[in-house]
C-alpha cells in the first residue's frame, strides 16, 4: 500500500519538496521546547522554589548536548539510508512527553532524566532530521529552503518563551509553563511528520528542486563559476581542509550561542529589568534571529561562506560585549538584536556550507560528525556561564569570555577561502 507522500507527489500541481519543507517548518517550531531560550524563562522560578544552583540547571543543557554528541555520528548514516521521518517522529513524541512530565518533578535527578533526553533530541535527532530532509530535496534552492526553515525555527524560539511565560502567569506556577510547552511540541510537530514526510524526491518519482539542474556556487568565495554539486563520503570529507576549518568555527561559535542564550533572561533581571521585560527581550533576540536567518541564506553563495561567517562572528561578539553594558531596556533590546543577527546567521549558514561543500548523499554521516563538535560546544557554553556567574556573582566575566570566543571564530572564518575542492 502506498504511503500518502507517494499518492500526493504526482497529483499536486507543484513540487512535493515544498510539502516536505512545510513539515520541516512545523518540526523546526516544535524543536524549541527544550531550547536554551525556553529554559531561560524557567531558571529564576525553578531555582527559587527548588533551591538548585544555576550551575546545576545549566549542566543539564550540557549533559543533554554531550549525549547528542555521542549518538549523532551513529544516527547520521541512518538518515542517509532511511530518511528523516522515523527519527523526527520519535524525537517530537519523546520531547513533548518529557516537557509535559517536567511539570511534575521535585528532584534534580528527575529534572536531569527528563530534560537531558529532550535536550539530546534537540541537539542531535532534530538537527540531523531537519537538515537531512532539506538537503535531500533541495540543491539549487537549498539556501532559500534552509532560510525558510530557520525562519520557522526562530518563530518557534520566539513563541516558546512567551507561551511558557503566559502559562506560568495564568496558572500561577512554573509547572504550567512546561505543560504548555510540551503540548505545543506534540500538537505542532507529530502528525505532519508521520503522515507527510518522504525520504528523497527519487522515492516518489521526482528530482531535487522539482527537476531544476543541480548547480551550486563555490563555498569559499563569491563570484565563482557554478559547478556541479559535489559528492563526498564521510572519509573523503575528513581529508579536506575545509572540513576542519568549518569544524573549528563550529567549536568556537556554538558555546557563545548556547551560553548567552540560556542565561540571557536571568542576566537581564540582575541588571534591573523586570521578568516580563526580560521575556520580551529574549523574544526580540529570537525574532531578530529569525528575520536575519531568513534573509541571509540567499546571500551565502553570492557573498561566499567566508564573508558571511566572519559577519556572524562579529555580530556575536558585538552582542556579547553590549550585553555587559545593559542598564535599561533600550540597551538590552539593542544588545539582543545584535546577538540575534549573529544567531540567525549561525543557524542558517553552516548547514548550507556543509551541504554545498560535501554534497547531499552522505550529508547525514558528515553532519553527524560535525554535530558532535557543535553540541559539545553548546554543552560547554551554558555550564561555563553558570559556573562563572556562581563564582563571580554576575554574568560579566562569562560575557567577556564569549565575546573573545566569537572574535576567534570570526578570525577562523577568514581562512576558509584557502580550503575546499570539489569532486563530481
N, C-alpha and C positions, 0 to 999 in steps of 0.2 A: 504493500500500500504506500502510495506516495505521500510524503510529508507536505505540509502547507506551503513551504517555500517553493518546492518543485511545481506545485499546482499553480501558484501565483506568478512565478517568474516570467513565463511566456504568455501570460494573459494580461499582464499590466501594460499600459501604454508607455511605460518608462523603465529605465534600468533598475533591476531589483536591488542593486547596490545601495540605492537611496533608502529602501526599506531597511536594509541591514544597518545603514547609518542611523536611521531613526531609532532602531533598537539600541544601538551603541549609545546614543544620546540619553535614552532612558536609563541605561545601566550606569553611564557616567554620572548622572544626577544621583542615582541610588547609592553609588560608591561612597558618597560623602558622609554616610552615617558615622563611621569611626575616624573621620578626618581630624587632624590636629586642631583645626579651627573650630570644629564642633565640640571636641573635648575641652577646648579652652573655655567655653561657656560654663562647663561643669566644675572647673578647678576650684574656684572660691567656695561655692556651696558644699561641695563634697569634702574638701579639706576642713571646712568649719564644722560640719556635722560629724564626720567620721574620725577626725583627728589625725589624718595622714599628712605627711610632708609632701611638698610639691615635687621633690625629687622622686618620691615613691610613685606618684601618678605619672610623671614624665618617663620613668623607667619602663612602664607598661607599653608605651609607644615604642620604645627601643627594643624591648623583648619581642613584640609582635613583628617589628621590622626584621630582626635577626632571624626569626622563624621563616619569614618570607625569603630572606637571603639564602636559607638552606634549601627550601623547596623549589624555588624558581628555576634553577638550571634543569631540574628534572621535569618540570611542568612544561617548559618551553617546547621541547620536541613533541610532546603530546598535542599541543596546539597546532603545530605544523602538520601532524598526521591526521588528527581527528577534528580539528576546528575548535572554535571558542564556545560553542553552545553549552555543552555539558559543564565545562569549567565555570562559565559565568552563572549558569543557573544555580549550581551548588554554592557559589560564592555569595550570590544575592540572598538565597534562602538562609544560609548559616549566619550571615552578617545580620540580617533582620532579626532573627531569633535571638542572637546574642545581645543585640542592643536592647530589645524588649526585656530580656532576662536581667540586664544590668539594673533595672528598676528595683529589683528585689534584693540586691546584695547588702551585706552587713560587714563583710570582712575583706581585707586586702587580697587574700588568696582568691576569693570568688571573683573579685574585680579583675585580677590578672587572668584567670582562666577564661573569662568571657571576653574581655576587651582584647587580650592578646590574639585570640583566634580571629576576632573581627578585624583587627589591625593587620594580621597576616594576610587575610583575604584582600584588604585594601591595597597593600603594598605589592602583593605578588599576583594571585589569580586575576584580580580585576584588571591590572595593568596589562598583563600578557593577553588576556582575552580581548580587551577593548582595542588595543593597537594591533594585535594579530588579525582581528576581523577587518579593521580599516585597511591595513596594508595588503591583505589578500584580495580585497575588492577594488582597490584604487591604486593607480600608479601615477599617471599624469595628473589626475585630480586629487592626489594624496594630500597636498598642502591644504586645500580648501576643506576636504573631508576631515582632516585632523583638526583644523581650526574650528569647524562646527562642533565637533565632539568636545573640544576644550571649552567652547562657549557654554555647553550644557553642563560640563563638569563644574565650571565656575558658577553657573546658575544654581547648581546643587550646593556648592560650597557657600554661596551667598544665602541660600534659603535655609539650610540645615541649622546654622546657629540661631536664626530668627525663629524657626519652628521650635527648637529646643527652648529658647528663651520665653516664647509666648506660652508654651505648655507649662513651663515652670511657674510663670507668673499667674496664669489662670488656675493652675492646680495647687499653687502654694507650696510646691515641693520639687526639688530637682528630679525626683524619680519619674514624675510625669513627663519630663523632658526626654528621658530615654525611651519611654513607651511611644511617644510621638515620633521620635527619630526612627526607631525600629519598624514601626507600622508604615511609615513613608517609604523606607527601603523596600519592603515587601510589595507594597501596592504599585509602586512605580516600576520596579525592575524585573519582577519574576515572570509574569505571563508573557510579555513581549519576547523575552529571551527564549523561553521554552517553545513558543509557537512559531516564531518568525525568523530566527537566526539560521543562516546556512553557512557552510564551511568556506567554499570558494565559488566564484562565478562559474567555473568549469563544471561544477557539480550540478548546476541547473541549466546547462547549455548556453551559458553566456561567457563574456570575456571581461577582463578588468576594464573599468571605466565605460562599460557598455560597448566595447569594441573599438574605442579610440586607441590609436597606436601608442604603444608603451614607450615613451621617451621622457627622460628626466634630465635636468641640468646637473652640472658638476657640483659636488658638495662643497668644495673648499672655496671657490671664488665665483663672484658674479660675472656674467658676460661670457662664460664658456659655452662652446657649442653643445647642443643637445646630443646625447649619446644613448644607445640602447641601455635598458636597465641592467644592473649587474646581477650576478647570481653566485654568491659565496656560500660555501659551507661554513660551519662554525670554526673548524680547524683552520680554514683558509683565512677567515676574517681575523683570527687571533694572531696571524703572522703579519698583519698590516699595521703600520704606524698609526693610521687614522683610528683604528680600534682603541689603541692605548691612550691617544690624546683625548678622544671622546670620553673614555673611561675616567681619566684624570679630572677633566672638567666636571663630570658627574659627581665624583667623590668630594670635590671641593665645594660645589654649589648646593648640594641637597641637604647637608647639615644646616645651612643657613635657612633654607626653605622651611624645614620642619621645626628647627629650634625657635625661630622668631614667631612662626605661626601659632604654635601651641601656647606660648607664654605672652602673646600679644595682649589679650584681654586683661589678665592679672597685672601686667606691667602698666597698662593704661590706668587701671584702678589705683594702683600705688602712686601714680603720678597725679592723682586728683580727679580723674574722671569718674562719673557715676556709672554703675554697671550697665544701664540701658544705653548710654552714650558709647561706652566701650563696645557693646554688642554691635551697634551701628557702624562703628569704626572698623571692626572686624569684617562686617558685611561689605563695607566700602572697598576694603582691600580685595575681597573676593570678586566684587563686581568689576573693579578695575582689571583684575587678572583675567576675567572672562572676556572683557572687551578687547584687551591687548592680545590675548591668546587667539581670538577670532581674527583680528586684523593682521597679525604678524605672520601667520602661516604662508600666505601667498608671497611674502617678501623674502622667504628663505632662499629660493632659487635665484631670483634676480640679484639680490644683495650678497649672497653667499653665507654659508654657515658661520664662518669666522667672524664676520661683521655683526651678525645678529647675536651670536653667543657672547661676544665682547660687550654688546649693549646690555644683554641680560645681566651679566656680572656687574656692570656699572650701576644699573638700577637697584640690584640687591644691596650693593654697598651703600648707595646713597640713602635708601630707605632705612637700613640698619643704623646708619650714622644719625639721621634726623630723628629716629625714634628715641635716641638718648637725650634729645633736647625738648621732648614733649613737656609743655607746661600748660596746655589747654586744648580744647577741641580742634582749633584751627591747625596747629602744627601736627596734631595726631592724625587728622584726616589727610594732610599733605604727605606725611611720612608713610601712611598706609597706602596711599595712591601710588607713590614711587615704588614701594616694595611690591605692590600688586602688579606694576608694569613688569618687574623682573620675574615674578612668579608666572605671569601669563606666558612670557617667552619660554621659561624653563619647562612648563608643562607641554608646550606645543612643539618647540623646535627639536629637542633631542630625538623623539620618536621618528620625525621626518628624516633627520640626519642619519640615524641608524639604518632606516629602510632604504633611503636613497643611496647610501654608500655600499650596502651589502646585499640588497635585493629582498624579495618577499618570500622566497621558497624556504629559506632556513631562518626567517626572521625570528620565530619563537625561540629557537635554540640560541641564537646570538643575543637576542634581547634578554633571555633568561640569565645569561652570564652578566650582562650589563646591569640587569635589575638587582642582582645580588650586591653589587657595589653601590647602586643607588640607595637601596633600602638600608644598607649598613650605614651609609652617610646620614640617612634620615633617622636611624636609630641613635647615632651619636649626638645629633643636634639637640633634641629635647632634654636628654639626661644631662648633657653638658650645661645647658642653660639653667635647668633646675638646680643642679649642684652648685653652680657659681652664684645663683641667687641666694640659696640657703647659706652659703659660705660668706658672701659679702653683704647680704641684706638688701640687695637691689639687683636689677637686671642690667645695669650699666656696663659692667665688665663683659658679660656674655654678648651684649650687642656689639661691643668693640671687637671681640673675637670674631663674630660673624661678619662684620664689615671687612676684616682682614682676609678671611677666607674667600669672600666674594671678590675682592680685588685680585687675589691669587687666581681664582677661576677665570676672571676676565683676561688676565695675563696669559694663562694657558691657551685661551681661545685664539690669541694672536698667532700662534704657531700652527694652527690647524691646516692652513693652506699648504704646508710643506708635506702633508701626509695624504695618502689615499691614491690608489689607482684602480681603474675599473676593469672588470672581466665580463665577458659576454658568453 
